[in-house]
Amino acid sequence: MAVTQPAVIPAIPEATLRRLEQVIPPVELALHLPLIEEIQRLKREVGAVVLAHNYQTPEVFHGVGDIRGDSLALAVEAGRVEAPVIVMAGVHFMAETAALMNPERTVLIPSLEAGCSLAESITAEQVRELRREHPGVPVVTYVNTSAAVKAESDICCTSANAVEVVESLGVPRVLMIPDRWLARWVAANTEVEIVAWDGSCVVHERFTAADVAAYRTQFPGIVVLAHPECPSGVLEAADVVGSTSAMVRFVRERRAERVALITECSMADNVAAEVRDVEIVRPCTVCPYMKEITLEGIRDALREGRHRVEVDPEVAARARRAVERMVAVGRGRRG
């Protein structure tokens, strides 16, 4: 008589399994678990850490992410990583930022297709042209840009600290690139004059004020949180406007009965995996670039050392200064 062997359960922390079970169907999760276990083993073998952005799918974000957060958190933490290998579970500009902050480390991105509509909307030459048109006006650059663009900038910002960064310069006027909606939101929240570029995020620009009205009709009493990359009409209709980290913090701390997160779809899944007593309405708009990052891609990156992200040293030095100035603004506030 044949003896049935018990199923081998991957050595994955119980807390991680619980989070994944909240948002991934059992059959799908069973397919992910062997890959997650293999990635954890490979990380130990090569001395790697995975930086995972909030917009990654739960099996990546919770399953294999060692450092998780928004673009500001990842930029800060990238400078503290001591592991010899960094795998960026995010998009290319984030991997470049990690390389800027850790020039002596190996930085890998699992897919070369993981780009960004904002990063593609402006070039270094266009920044130089803006400077010629507006002599003496400092350039504040959103981190969703290439290293070459950062190198032409005075300081970087994220949606979490954009107003603070702009006001830290102590000037009456700034050039703010490349997201026009973030720039308009900053302009509405500061006395500094903002000269904006015409870029936008393919995810957040899809949302409309009519979407917000529909959520309120369908879910009376819902609290609507919107990312500042959304069009102005959406931000005016929302209850709270905030960065990725601010939205996560609101849900964790305020514990509203029901919230809608007007941002990339997977972030709602990742928050729902942690905050189980809040009903999260998921307006599912997906970032096609973030979805280029998969468990299979992360495994192959660790196995084969691909795709290494390198930045020209001269460009990197100037871009690093812009990122470090942004980080220093936060340090000054914290005292």
C-alpha positions in Angstrom: 0.0 0.0 0.0 1.4 3.4 -1.0 2.1 5.8 1.7 1.1 9.4 1.0 3.8 11.8 2.1 2.7 14.9 3.9 2.9 18.1 1.9 6.1 20.1 2.4 5.2 23.4 3.9 7.6 26.3 2.9 9.6 27.8 5.7 7.7 31.1 5.6 7.0 33.1 8.8 3.5 32.5 10.1 2.8 36.3 10.2 3.7 36.5 6.5 1.4 33.6 5.7 -1.5 35.2 7.6 -1.1 38.5 5.6 -1.0 36.7 2.3 -4.0 34.6 3.1 -6.0 37.8 3.7 -5.8 38.8 0.0 -4.7 35.9 -2.1 -7.0 33.0 -2.9 -5.8 29.6 -1.5 -5.2 28.0 -4.9 -3.2 31.0 -6.1 -1.3 31.2 -2.9 -0.3 27.5 -3.1 1.4 28.3 -6.4 3.3 31.3 -4.9 4.6 29.6 -1.8 7.4 27.4 -3.4 8.7 30.5 -5.3 8.7 32.6 -2.1 10.6 29.9 -0.3 13.1 29.6 -3.1 13.6 33.4 -3.2 14.2 33.5 0.5 16.9 30.8 0.2 18.5 32.6 -2.7 18.6 35.8 -0.8 20.5 34.1 2.0 22.9 32.5 -0.4 23.9 35.7 -2.3 23.5 38.1 0.5 20.6 40.1 -1.0 17.8 42.2 0.2 14.6 43.0 -1.7 13.3 46.6 -1.6 9.5 46.4 -2.4 7.3 49.3 -3.3 3.8 49.6 -2.1 2.4 49.1 -5.6 3.8 45.6 -5.8 1.4 42.6 -5.7 1.0 41.1 -2.2 3.1 37.9 -3.0 6.0 40.2 -3.8 5.4 43.0 -1.2 4.6 40.7 1.8 6.1 37.5 0.5 9.7 38.5 -0.3 10.1 42.2 0.5 12.7 42.9 3.2 12.3 46.7 3.1 8.8 47.9 2.1 7.4 51.3 1.5 6.9 54.3 -0.8 9.5 55.9 -2.9 10.8 58.2 -0.1 11.2 55.3 2.3 13.0 53.2 -0.3 15.3 56.1 -1.2 16.2 56.6 2.5 16.6 52.9 3.3 18.6 52.3 0.1 21.4 54.4 1.7 21.4 52.3 4.8 21.5 48.8 3.2 24.7 46.9 4.1 23.9 43.7 2.0 26.1 43.3 -1.1 23.1 42.9 -3.4 20.0 44.9 -3.6 17.0 43.7 -5.7 14.6 46.5 -6.5 11.0 45.3 -6.7 9.9 48.5 -8.1 10.5 50.5 -11.3 13.7 51.5 -13.0 14.1 55.0 -11.5 13.8 53.5 -8.0 16.6 51.0 -8.9 18.7 53.9 -10.2 18.1 55.8 -6.9 19.2 52.7 -4.9 22.4 52.6 -7.1 23.0 56.3 -6.4 22.7 55.9 -2.7 24.8 52.7 -2.7 27.4 53.0 -5.4 29.5 50.1 -3.9 26.6 47.6 -3.9 25.2 45.6 -6.8 21.7 46.8 -7.6 19.4 44.5 -9.7 16.1 45.1 -11.3 14.2 41.9 -12.4 12.7 43.5 -15.5 14.0 46.1 -17.9 10.4 46.8 -18.9 9.6 48.2 -15.4 9.6 51.9 -16.5 7.5 54.9 -15.5 5.4 57.3 -17.5 6.6 60.3 -15.4 10.2 59.3 -15.8 9.7 59.1 -19.5 8.0 62.5 -19.8 11.1 64.6 -19.4 14.8 64.5 -20.3 17.9 66.1 -18.9 18.1 68.4 -22.0 14.6 69.6 -21.3 15.5 70.4 -17.7 18.5 72.4 -19.0 16.2 74.3 -21.4 13.8 75.1 -18.5 16.8 76.6 -16.6 17.7 78.7 -19.6 14.0 80.0 -19.8 13.9 80.6 -16.0 17.4 81.7 -15.0 18.1 81.4 -11.3 14.9 79.5 -10.4 15.7 76.3 -8.6 14.5 73.0 -9.9 12.5 70.6 -7.6 12.4 67.2 -9.2 10.0 64.4 -8.2 11.8 61.2 -7.6 9.9 59.6 -10.4 12.6 60.6 -12.8 15.8 59.3 -14.3 19.2 59.8 -12.7 20.1 62.1 -15.6 17.2 64.4 -14.8 17.9 64.3 -11.1 21.5 65.3 -11.9 20.2 68.5 -13.5 18.1 69.4 -10.4 18.7 71.3 -7.2 16.7 68.9 -5.0 14.4 66.0 -5.2 11.0 65.5 -3.6 8.4 62.8 -3.2 4.6 63.2 -2.8 5.2 62.7 0.9 7.5 65.8 1.3 6.9 68.0 -1.8 5.5 71.0 0.0 8.1 70.8 2.7 10.9 70.5 0.1 9.6 73.5 -1.9 9.4 75.7 1.2 12.8 74.6 2.5 14.4 76.5 -0.4 13.3 79.9 0.9 12.6 81.3 -2.5 9.5 82.9 -4.1 9.4 80.7 -7.2 10.5 77.1 -8.2 10.3 74.9 -11.2 8.6 71.6 -10.3 8.9 68.6 -12.6 7.5 66.5 -14.0 4.0 65.8 -12.6 1.6 68.6 -13.3 -1.1 67.4 -10.9 1.4 67.1 -8.0 2.7 70.5 -8.9 -0.9 72.0 -8.9 -1.6 70.4 -5.5 1.7 71.8 -4.0 0.8 75.2 -5.5 -2.5 75.1 -3.7 -0.8 74.4 -0.4 2.1 76.9 -0.4 2.7 80.6 -1.1 5.6 79.7 -3.3 4.9 80.2 -7.0 5.1 76.8 -8.9 6.1 76.6 -12.5 5.0 73.1 -13.6 6.0 70.6 -16.3 3.3 68.7 -18.2 3.9 65.1 -17.2 1.5 62.8 -15.5 1.1 59.3 -14.1 -0.7 56.8 -16.3 -2.4 55.3 -13.2 -3.5 58.2 -11.2 -4.6 60.3 -14.2 -7.3 57.8 -15.0 -9.4 58.7 -11.9 -12.1 61.3 -12.1 -14.3 63.3 -9.7 -17.2 61.2 -11.1 -15.5 58.1 -9.7 -15.4 59.6 -6.3 -19.1 60.6 -6.5 -19.9 57.0 -7.5 -18.1 55.6 -4.5 -20.0 57.9 -2.2 -23.3 56.9 -3.7 -22.5 53.2 -3.5 -20.9 53.4 0.0 -22.5 56.1 2.1 -20.2 57.5 4.7 -17.0 56.2 3.0 -13.8 58.1 3.6 -12.0 58.8 0.3 -8.2 59.1 0.3 -6.5 60.3 -2.9 -2.9 60.5 -4.1 -1.8 64.0 -5.1 -0.8 62.6 -8.6 -4.6 62.5 -9.3 -6.3 65.2 -11.3 -7.4 68.3 -9.3 -11.1 67.4 -9.5 -10.4 64.1 -7.7 -8.4 65.9 -5.0 -11.1 68.4 -4.4 -13.7 65.6 -4.1 -11.6 63.6 -1.7 -11.7 63.7 2.1 -7.9 63.3 2.5 -5.1 64.0 0.0 -1.9 62.3 0.8 1.2 60.4 -0.3 1.3 56.6 -0.3 2.8 56.6 3.2 0.2 59.1 4.4 -2.7 57.0 3.2 -1.3 53.9 4.8 -0.7 55.8 8.1 -4.3 57.1 8.0 -5.8 53.7 7.6 -3.7 52.2 10.3 -4.2 55.0 12.8 -7.7 56.3 12.2 -9.4 52.9 11.6 -12.4 54.3 9.7 -15.1 51.8 9.1 -14.7 52.0 5.3 -12.2 53.8 3.1 -11.5 54.1 -0.7 -7.9 54.4 -1.7 -7.7 56.4 -5.0 -4.3 55.1 -6.1 -2.7 52.0 -7.6 -4.7 48.8 -7.0 -2.1 46.6 -5.3 -1.5 49.1 -2.5 -5.1 48.6 -1.3 -4.4 44.8 -1.2 -1.3 45.3 0.8 -2.9 47.6 3.3 -5.9 45.2 3.6 -3.5 42.4 4.4 -2.4 44.3 7.5 -5.5 46.2 8.6 -8.3 43.6 8.8 -10.9 45.6 10.6 -11.2 48.3 8.0 -13.2 47.7 4.8 -11.1 48.9 1.9 -12.8 49.7 -1.4 -10.4 48.9 -4.2 -10.8 51.1 -7.3 -8.6 48.7 -9.3 -6.4 50.8 -11.6 -3.1 48.9 -12.2 0.3 50.2 -12.9 1.5 48.1 -15.9 5.1 49.0 -15.2 5.0 47.7 -11.6 3.4 44.5 -12.7 6.5 43.7 -14.8 8.0 42.7 -11.5 7.1 39.1 -10.6 8.3 36.4 -8.2 9.8 34.5 -11.2 11.7 37.6 -12.2 13.0 38.2 -8.7 14.1 34.5 -8.6 15.9 34.8 -11.9 17.5 38.1 -10.9 19.0 36.4 -7.8 20.0 33.3 -9.8 21.7 35.1 -12.7 22.6 38.5 -11.3 20.4 40.3 -13.7 19.7 43.1 -14.7 22.4 45.2 -13.1 21.6 48.9 -12.8 24.6 51.2 -13.2 24.8 55.0 -13.5 27.6 57.0 -15.0 29.7 58.2 -12.0 29.6 61.9 -12.9 25.9 61.8 -13.4 25.5 59.7 -10.2 27.5 62.2 -8.1 25.2 65.1 -9.1 22.0 63.1 -8.8 23.0 61.8 -5.4 23.4 65.4 -4.1 19.8 66.2 -5.2 18.5 63.1 -3.4 20.6 63.7 -0.3 19.4 67.3 0.0 15.8 65.9 0.0 16.7 63.4 2.7 18.4 66.2 4.7 15.2 68.2 4.7 13.5 65.4 6.6 16.3 65.0 9.0 16.1 68.7 9.8 12.4 68.4 10.6 13.0 65.4 12.9 15.7 67.4 14.7 
